[in-house]
């Protein structure tokens, strides 16, 4: 029996994949301009940002929204 497809647009995308794509597209400075959080502004790293985003739902929601904006653009 087939399971129904997920309606979550982020289904199957890990936070690490999402953040890595955003860093490649915008760079750390560009991310800091779009999402004003300290881990993007001061000594940014993938690991420290992942730890912060996993513990901070409001920041993660902003980063996920930015990612989705990029996916919906033509």
DSSP file (Angstrom, degrees, kcal/mol; ACC not computed):
  #  RESIDUE AA STRUCTURE BP1 BP2  ACC     N-H-->O    O-->H-N    N-H-->O    O-->H-N    TCO  KAPPA ALPHA  PHI   PSI    X-CA   Y-CA   Z-CA
    1    1 A X              0   0    0      0, 0.0     2,-0.2     0, 0.0     0, 0.0   0.000 360.0 360.0 360.0 130.2    0.0    0.0    0.0
    2    2 A X        -     0   0    0      1,-0.0     2,-0.3     3,-0.0     3,-0.0  -0.557 360.0-130.2 -79.7 140.1    1.4    3.4   -1.0
    3    3 A X        -     0   0    0     -2,-0.2     3,-0.1     1,-0.1    -1,-0.0  -0.650  33.6 -98.7 -86.3 148.8    1.6    6.1    1.7
    4    4 A X        -     0   0    0     -2,-0.3    -1,-0.1     1,-0.1     2,-0.1  -0.325  43.5-100.5 -65.8 147.4    0.2    9.5    0.8
    5    5 A X        -     0   0    0      1,-0.1     2,-0.1     2,-0.0    -1,-0.1  -0.395  41.1-106.0 -67.7 143.5    2.6   12.1   -0.4
    6    6 A X        -     0   0    0      1,-0.1    -1,-0.1     2,-0.1     5,-0.1  -0.454  16.5-153.0 -70.8 141.0    3.6   14.7    2.3
    7    7 A X        +     0   0    0     -2,-0.1     2,-0.6    -3,-0.1    -1,-0.1   0.471  66.8 107.2 -90.7  -3.6    2.1   18.1    1.9
    8    8 A X    >   -     0   0    0      1,-0.2     3,-1.8     2,-0.1    -2,-0.1  -0.659  63.2-152.0 -76.1 118.1    5.1   19.7    3.7
    9    9 A X  T 3  S+     0   0    0     -2,-0.6    -1,-0.2     1,-0.3    -3,-0.0   0.707  95.9  53.5 -66.2 -17.5    7.2   21.5    1.1
   10   10 A X  T >  S+     0   0    0      2,-0.1     3,-2.4     3,-0.0    -1,-0.3   0.346  76.9 135.1 -96.5   6.3   10.3   20.9    3.2
   11   11 A X  T <  S+     0   0    0     -3,-1.8     3,-0.1     1,-0.3    -5,-0.0  -0.347  77.0  12.2 -58.5 126.5    9.7   17.1    3.4
   12   12 A X  T 3  S+     0   0    0      1,-0.2     2,-0.6    -2,-0.1    -1,-0.3   0.381  99.9 113.1  88.1  -4.4   13.0   15.3    2.8
   13   13 A X    <   -     0   0    0     -3,-2.4    -1,-0.2     4,-0.0     2,-0.1  -0.898  58.1-145.8-103.2 118.9   15.1   18.5    3.1
   14   14 A X     >  -     0   0    0     -2,-0.6     4,-2.5     1,-0.1     5,-0.2  -0.419  22.1-117.1 -79.1 159.3   17.4   18.5    6.1
   15   15 A X  H  > S+     0   0    0      1,-0.2     4,-2.7     2,-0.2     5,-0.2   0.869 117.4  54.7 -61.5 -36.1   18.2   21.7    8.0
   16   16 A X  H  > S+     0   0    0      2,-0.2     4,-2.4     1,-0.2    -1,-0.2   0.920 109.4  46.1 -64.6 -44.0   21.9   21.2    7.0
   17   17 A X  H  > S+     0   0    0      2,-0.2     4,-2.4     1,-0.2    -2,-0.2   0.936 113.9  49.4 -61.9 -46.8   21.0   20.9    3.3
   18   18 A X  H  X S+     0   0    0     -4,-2.5     4,-2.0     1,-0.2    -2,-0.2   0.931 114.1  43.9 -58.6 -50.5   18.7   24.0    3.5
   19   19 A X  H  X S+     0   0    0     -4,-2.7     4,-2.4     1,-0.2    -1,-0.2   0.887 111.5  54.0 -66.4 -39.7   21.3   26.1    5.3
   20   20 A X  H  X S+     0   0    0     -4,-2.4     4,-2.2    -5,-0.2    -1,-0.2   0.916 109.0  48.6 -61.1 -43.9   24.1   25.0    3.0
   21   21 A X  H  X S+     0   0    0     -4,-2.4     4,-2.3     1,-0.2    -1,-0.2   0.900 111.3  50.2 -63.0 -40.8   22.1   26.0    0.0
   22   22 A X  H  X>S+     0   0    0     -4,-2.0     4,-3.1     2,-0.2     5,-0.6   0.889 109.9  50.1 -65.9 -38.5   21.3   29.4    1.5
   23   23 A X  H  X5S+     0   0    0     -4,-2.4     4,-1.7     3,-0.2    -2,-0.2   0.906 111.9  48.2 -66.3 -41.0   25.0   30.0    2.3
   24   24 A X  H  <5S+     0   0    0     -4,-2.2    -2,-0.2    -5,-0.2    -1,-0.2   0.916 118.3  41.0 -63.9 -42.2   26.0   29.2   -1.2
   25   25 A X  H  <5S+     0   0    0     -4,-2.3    -2,-0.2    -5,-0.2    -1,-0.2   0.914 135.9  12.0 -73.2 -44.4   23.3   31.4   -2.7
   26   26 A X  H  X5S-     0   0    0     -4,-3.1     4,-0.8    -5,-0.2    -3,-0.2   0.665  92.9-134.4-110.9 -21.3   23.6   34.4   -0.3
   27   27 A X  H  X< -     0   0    0     -4,-1.7     4,-2.1    -5,-0.6     5,-0.2  -0.028  41.1 -74.0  76.3 166.9   26.8   34.0    1.7
   28   28 A X  H  > S+     0   0    0      1,-0.2     4,-2.5     2,-0.2     5,-0.2   0.899 134.5  51.7 -65.5 -40.0   26.9   34.6    5.5
   29   29 A X  H  > S+     0   0    0      1,-0.2     4,-1.7     2,-0.2    -1,-0.2   0.907 110.1  49.2 -64.4 -40.8   26.7   38.4    5.1
   30   30 A X  H  X S+     0   0    0     -4,-0.8     4,-1.7     2,-0.2    -1,-0.2   0.881 110.8  49.9 -65.6 -38.4   23.6   38.1    2.9
   31   31 A X  H  X S+     0   0    0     -4,-2.1     4,-3.4     1,-0.2    -2,-0.2   0.914 108.1  53.5 -64.4 -41.9   22.0   35.7    5.3
   32   32 A X  H  < S+     0   0    0     -4,-2.5    -2,-0.2     8,-0.3    -1,-0.2   0.843 108.5  50.3 -63.1 -33.1   22.7   38.1    8.1
   33   33 A X  H  < S+     0   0    0     -4,-1.7    -1,-0.2    -5,-0.2     3,-0.2   0.882 117.8  38.8 -69.6 -37.8   21.0   40.9    6.2
   34   34 A X  H  < S+     0   0    0     -4,-1.7     2,-0.4     1,-0.3    -2,-0.2   0.836 129.0  28.3 -84.1 -34.6   17.9   38.8    5.5
   35   35 A X  S  < S-     0   0    0     -4,-3.4     2,-1.8    -5,-0.2    -1,-0.3  -0.929  79.5-146.2-130.9 106.0   17.6   37.1    8.9
   36   36 A X        +     0   0    0     -2,-0.4     2,-0.4    -3,-0.2    -4,-0.1  -0.511  45.6 135.6 -81.0  83.4   19.1   39.2   11.7
   37   37 A X    >>  -     0   0    0     -2,-1.8     3,-1.7     1,-0.1     4,-0.9  -0.985  58.7-125.8-130.5 145.4   20.5   36.6   14.0
   38   38 A X  H >> S+     0   0    0     -2,-0.4     4,-2.5     1,-0.3     3,-0.8   0.821 104.2  64.1 -57.6 -38.5   23.9   36.7   15.8
   39   39 A X  H 34 S+     0   0    0      1,-0.3     6,-0.4     2,-0.2    -1,-0.3   0.679 106.0  46.6 -66.9 -14.8   25.2   33.3   14.6
   40   40 A X  H <4 S+     0   0    0     -3,-1.7    -8,-0.3     4,-0.1     4,-0.3   0.686 117.0  43.6 -92.0 -22.6   25.1   34.7   11.0
   41   41 A X  H << S+     0   0    0     -4,-0.9     2,-0.6    -3,-0.8    -2,-0.2   0.878 109.5  48.7 -91.1 -42.3   26.8   38.0   11.8
   42   42 A X  S  < S-     0   0    0     -4,-2.5    -1,-0.2     1,-0.2     0, 0.0  -0.897 128.9 -30.6-114.7 114.3   29.7   37.1   14.2
   43   43 A X  S    S-     0   0    0     -2,-0.6    -1,-0.2     1,-0.1    -2,-0.1   0.924  82.4-157.5  49.8  57.0   32.1   34.3   13.3
   44   44 A X        +     0   0    0     -4,-0.3     2,-0.3    -3,-0.2    -1,-0.1  -0.327  20.4 167.9 -69.3 144.0   29.5   32.2   11.4
   45   45 A X     >  -     0   0    0     -6,-0.4     4,-2.0     1,-0.1     5,-0.2  -0.980  43.3-119.7-148.3 156.4   29.9   28.5   10.9
   46   46 A X  H  > S+     0   0    0     -2,-0.3     4,-2.4     1,-0.2     5,-0.2   0.933 111.9  48.5 -61.7 -46.7   27.5   25.8    9.7
   47   47 A X  H  > S+     0   0    0      1,-0.2     4,-2.2     2,-0.2    -1,-0.2   0.922 112.3  45.9 -64.8 -45.1   27.7   23.8   12.9
   48   48 A X  H  > S+     0   0    0      1,-0.2     4,-2.1     2,-0.2    -1,-0.2   0.891 114.2  49.7 -66.9 -36.5   27.1   26.7   15.3
   49   49 A X  H  X S+     0   0    0     -4,-2.0     4,-2.9     2,-0.2     5,-0.2   0.899 109.3  51.4 -67.7 -39.9   24.2   27.9   13.2
   50   50 A X  H  X S+     0   0    0     -4,-2.4     4,-2.2     2,-0.2    -2,-0.2   0.914 109.7  49.9 -62.8 -42.6   22.7   24.5   13.0
   51   51 A X  H  X S+     0   0    0     -4,-2.2     4,-1.2     2,-0.2    -2,-0.2   0.939 114.1  45.2 -60.8 -46.9   22.8   24.2   16.8
   52   52 A X  H >X S+     0   0    0     -4,-2.1     4,-1.0     1,-0.2     3,-0.6   0.938 113.3  48.9 -62.8 -47.9   21.2   27.6   17.3
   53   53 A X  H 3< S+     0   0    0     -4,-2.9     7,-0.3     1,-0.2     3,-0.2   0.837 108.3  54.0 -65.1 -32.9   18.5   27.0   14.7
   54   54 A X  H 3< S+     0   0    0     -4,-2.2    -1,-0.2    -5,-0.2    -2,-0.2   0.796 115.3  40.5 -70.0 -26.9   17.6   23.6   16.2
   55   55 A X  H << S+     0   0    0     -4,-1.2     2,-0.5    -3,-0.6    -1,-0.2   0.537 110.6  61.3 -96.2  -8.4   17.1   25.2   19.6
   56   56 A X     X  -     0   0    0     -4,-1.0     4,-2.3    -3,-0.2     3,-0.5  -0.823  58.4-174.4-128.0  92.2   15.3   28.4   18.4
   57   57 A X  H  > S+     0   0    0     -2,-0.5     4,-2.4     1,-0.2     5,-0.2   0.838  83.6  54.0 -57.6 -38.6   12.0   27.8   16.6
   58   58 A X  H  > S+     0   0    0      1,-0.2     4,-1.5     2,-0.2    -1,-0.2   0.887 111.8  45.3 -65.8 -37.1   11.4   31.4   15.6
   59   59 A X  H  > S+     0   0    0     -3,-0.5     4,-2.2     2,-0.2    -2,-0.2   0.903 112.2  51.1 -71.6 -41.1   14.8   31.7   13.9
   60   60 A X  H  X S+     0   0    0     -4,-2.3     4,-2.8    -7,-0.3     5,-0.2   0.905 107.6  53.8 -61.6 -40.9   14.4   28.3   12.2
   61   61 A X  H  X S+     0   0    0     -4,-2.4     4,-2.2    -5,-0.2    -1,-0.2   0.892 108.7  49.2 -61.5 -39.9   11.0   29.4   10.8
   62   62 A X  H  X S+     0   0    0     -4,-1.5     4,-2.1     2,-0.2    -1,-0.2   0.903 112.4  47.2 -66.6 -40.8   12.6   32.6    9.3
   63   63 A X  H  X S+     0   0    0     -4,-2.2     4,-2.2     2,-0.2    -2,-0.2   0.910 112.5  49.4 -67.6 -42.1   15.4   30.6    7.7
   64   64 A X  H  X S+     0   0    0     -4,-2.8     4,-2.4     2,-0.2    -2,-0.2   0.889 110.1  51.8 -63.9 -38.4   12.9   28.0    6.3
   65   65 A X  H  X S+     0   0    0     -4,-2.2     4,-2.1    -5,-0.2    -2,-0.2   0.902 108.9  50.2 -64.6 -41.1   10.7   30.8    5.0
   66   66 A X  H  X S+     0   0    0     -4,-2.1     4,-1.7     2,-0.2    -2,-0.2   0.911 110.5  50.3 -62.4 -42.5   13.7   32.4    3.2
   67   67 A X  H  X S+     0   0    0     -4,-2.2     4,-1.3     1,-0.2    -2,-0.2   0.921 110.1  49.7 -60.9 -45.2   14.6   29.0    1.7
   68   68 A X  H  X S+     0   0    0     -4,-2.4     4,-1.5     1,-0.2    -1,-0.2   0.854 105.0  58.0 -66.0 -35.1   11.0   28.6    0.4
   69   69 A X  H  X S+     0   0    0     -4,-2.1     4,-0.8     1,-0.2     3,-0.3   0.916 106.8  49.1 -58.4 -42.8   11.0   32.1   -1.1
   70   70 A X  H  < S+     0   0    0     -4,-1.7    -1,-0.2     1,-0.2    -2,-0.2   0.805 109.9  51.4 -67.3 -29.9   14.0   31.0   -3.2
   71   71 A X  H  < S+     0   0    0     -4,-1.3    -1,-0.2     1,-0.2    -2,-0.2   0.727 109.3  49.4 -80.0 -22.2   12.3   27.8   -4.3
   72   72 A X  H  < S+     0   0    0     -4,-1.5    -1,-0.2    -3,-0.3    -2,-0.2   0.579  87.2 101.6 -94.6 -10.0    9.1   29.6   -5.4
   73   73 A X     <        0   0    0     -4,-0.8    -3,-0.0    -5,-0.2    -4,-0.0  -0.498 360.0 360.0 -72.2 143.2   10.9   32.2   -7.5
   74   74 A X              0   0    0     -2,-0.2    -1,-0.1     0, 0.0    -4,-0.1   0.483 360.0 360.0 -70.9 360.0   10.9   31.6  -11.3
